[in-house]
Amino acid sequence: MEEQHGHPDDDDHQVDNAPRVSQHIVLPAIINESKAHALYDPGSNASFISTSFARQHKIPLIPLSKTRKIGFADGDRPATRVTHCALVHVTIRREGAQHHEQLLVFIYDIQYDMILGLP
């Protein structure tokens, strides 16, 4: 079950109202007109969409001319290679505001529909 948490040192002070799972910020998103859950990861230098989400929503994949090696900071998974990307339209709605962006994302088997990194 997802819970909402405020600042860890002050239960009365709500820092934001994004759902958090294990200290992760998960935002509601629209990807190419399909509802999704996007994990916000400012430590990632790229954005990803899960292989299953891309397949389920028929997102056209673009083969990379060269595979790209990616690593994970948590150390739980070994570095691996990504072979495809996709160009998607993403909308994030939060607190009455909307943000629209067209992103080039890598396709990979991830737990969330999308990981939003900072390029």
LUMKEDREN-712916 format. One record per residue (C-alpha): residue in one letter; x, y negated, z. Coordinates in steps of 0.05 Angstrom, whole numbers, plus 5000, padded with zeros to 4 digits. Example, Ala and Ser with C-alpha at 12.3 -4.5 7.8 and 13.67 -1.06 7.14 Angstrom:
<nodes>
+-----+------+------+------+
: res :    X :    Y :    Z :
+-----+------+------+------+
:   a : 5246 : 5090 : 5156 :
:   s : 5273 : 5021 : 5143 :
+-----+------+------+------+
</nodes>
This chain:
<nodes>
+-----+------+------+------+
: res :    X :    Y :    Z :
+-----+------+------+------+
:   m : 5000 : 5000 : 5000 :
:   e : 5027 : 4932 : 4982 :
:   e : 5032 : 4881 : 5038 :
:   q : 5042 : 4806 : 5037 :
:   h : 5099 : 4780 : 5080 :
:   g : 5122 : 4711 : 5097 :
:   h : 5190 : 4689 : 5121 :
:   p : 5222 : 4746 : 5162 :
:   d : 5238 : 4700 : 5220 :
:   d : 5171 : 4665 : 5224 :
:   d : 5105 : 4703 : 5218 :
:   d : 5066 : 4638 : 5218 :
:   h : 5103 : 4608 : 5159 :
:   q : 5081 : 4637 : 5092 :
:   v : 5139 : 4629 : 5043 :
:   d : 5099 : 4655 : 4984 :
:   n : 5039 : 4699 : 4973 :
:   a : 5067 : 4746 : 4921 :
:   p : 5057 : 4819 : 4938 :
:   r : 5121 : 4850 : 4964 :
:   v : 5141 : 4922 : 4968 :
:   s : 5204 : 4937 : 5008 :
:   q : 5227 : 4864 : 5002 :
:   h : 5214 : 4863 : 4927 :
:   i : 5171 : 4810 : 4894 :
:   v : 5120 : 4840 : 4846 :
:   l : 5081 : 4791 : 4803 :
:   p : 5019 : 4802 : 4762 :
:   a : 5036 : 4793 : 4688 :
:   i : 5006 : 4798 : 4619 :
:   i : 5052 : 4830 : 4568 :
:   n : 5027 : 4825 : 4496 :
:   e : 4955 : 4818 : 4523 :
:   s : 4962 : 4879 : 4570 :
:   k : 4960 : 4874 : 4646 :
:   a : 5025 : 4892 : 4680 :
:   h : 5064 : 4889 : 4745 :
:   a : 5131 : 4854 : 4739 :
:   l : 5186 : 4861 : 4790 :
:   y : 5223 : 4795 : 4797 :
:   d : 5298 : 4810 : 4803 :
:   p : 5341 : 4747 : 4802 :
:   g : 5402 : 4792 : 4809 :
:   s : 5390 : 4824 : 4741 :
:   n : 5421 : 4790 : 4681 :
:   a : 5370 : 4821 : 4633 :
:   s : 5295 : 4838 : 4630 :
:   f : 5267 : 4907 : 4619 :
:   i : 5201 : 4941 : 4602 :
:   s : 5189 : 5013 : 4620 :
:   t : 5190 : 5064 : 4565 :
:   s : 5121 : 5090 : 4586 :
:   f : 5090 : 5019 : 4585 :
:   a : 5119 : 5005 : 4516 :
:   r : 5093 : 5072 : 4490 :
:   q : 5024 : 5065 : 4523 :
:   h : 5014 : 4994 : 4496 :
:   k : 5045 : 5008 : 4428 :
:   i : 5099 : 4955 : 4434 :
:   p : 5142 : 4957 : 4372 :
:   l : 5213 : 4978 : 4389 :
:   i : 5275 : 4949 : 4357 :
:   p : 5335 : 4996 : 4353 :
:   l : 5399 : 4963 : 4377 :
:   s : 5456 : 4963 : 4327 :
:   k : 5501 : 4983 : 4385 :
:   t : 5479 : 5016 : 4449 :
:   r : 5486 : 4972 : 4510 :
:   k : 5513 : 4999 : 4576 :
:   i : 5475 : 4978 : 4638 :
:   g : 5491 : 4988 : 4711 :
:   f : 5450 : 4983 : 4774 :
:   a : 5472 : 4944 : 4834 :
:   d : 5437 : 4990 : 4883 :
:   g : 5484 : 5047 : 4865 :
:   d : 5427 : 5097 : 4865 :
:   r : 5434 : 5111 : 4790 :
:   p : 5496 : 5117 : 4748 :
:   a : 5508 : 5068 : 4691 :
:   t : 5471 : 5088 : 4628 :
:   r : 5461 : 5065 : 4557 :
:   v : 5401 : 5028 : 4527 :
:   t : 5384 : 5041 : 4454 :
:   h : 5323 : 4998 : 4441 :
:   c : 5294 : 4929 : 4456 :
:   a : 5229 : 4893 : 4442 :
:   l : 5205 : 4822 : 4432 :
:   v : 5145 : 4809 : 4477 :
:   h : 5101 : 4752 : 4500 :
:   v : 5097 : 4748 : 4575 :
:   t : 5049 : 4707 : 4618 :
:   i : 5058 : 4700 : 4693 :
:   r : 5000 : 4670 : 4732 :
:   r : 5013 : 4647 : 4802 :
:   e : 4979 : 4598 : 4849 :
:   g : 4937 : 4567 : 4793 :
:   a : 4997 : 4556 : 4747 :
:   q : 5016 : 4595 : 4685 :
:   h : 5082 : 4608 : 4653 :
:   h : 5087 : 4634 : 4581 :
:   e : 5151 : 4659 : 4550 :
:   q : 5173 : 4702 : 4492 :
:   l : 5228 : 4749 : 4516 :
:   l : 5274 : 4800 : 4485 :
:   v : 5272 : 4858 : 4534 :
:   f : 5308 : 4924 : 4538 :
:   i : 5268 : 4989 : 4540 :
:   y : 5286 : 5035 : 4597 :
:   d : 5255 : 5084 : 4646 :
:   i : 5240 : 5040 : 4706 :
:   q : 5190 : 5044 : 4763 :
:   y : 5153 : 4980 : 4747 :
:   d : 5121 : 4959 : 4681 :
:   m : 5172 : 4904 : 4676 :
:   i : 5234 : 4877 : 4710 :
:   l : 5243 : 4802 : 4701 :
:   g : 5316 : 4784 : 4707 :
:   l : 5352 : 4718 : 4698 :
:   p : 5391 : 4715 : 4632 :
+-----+------+------+------+
</nodes>
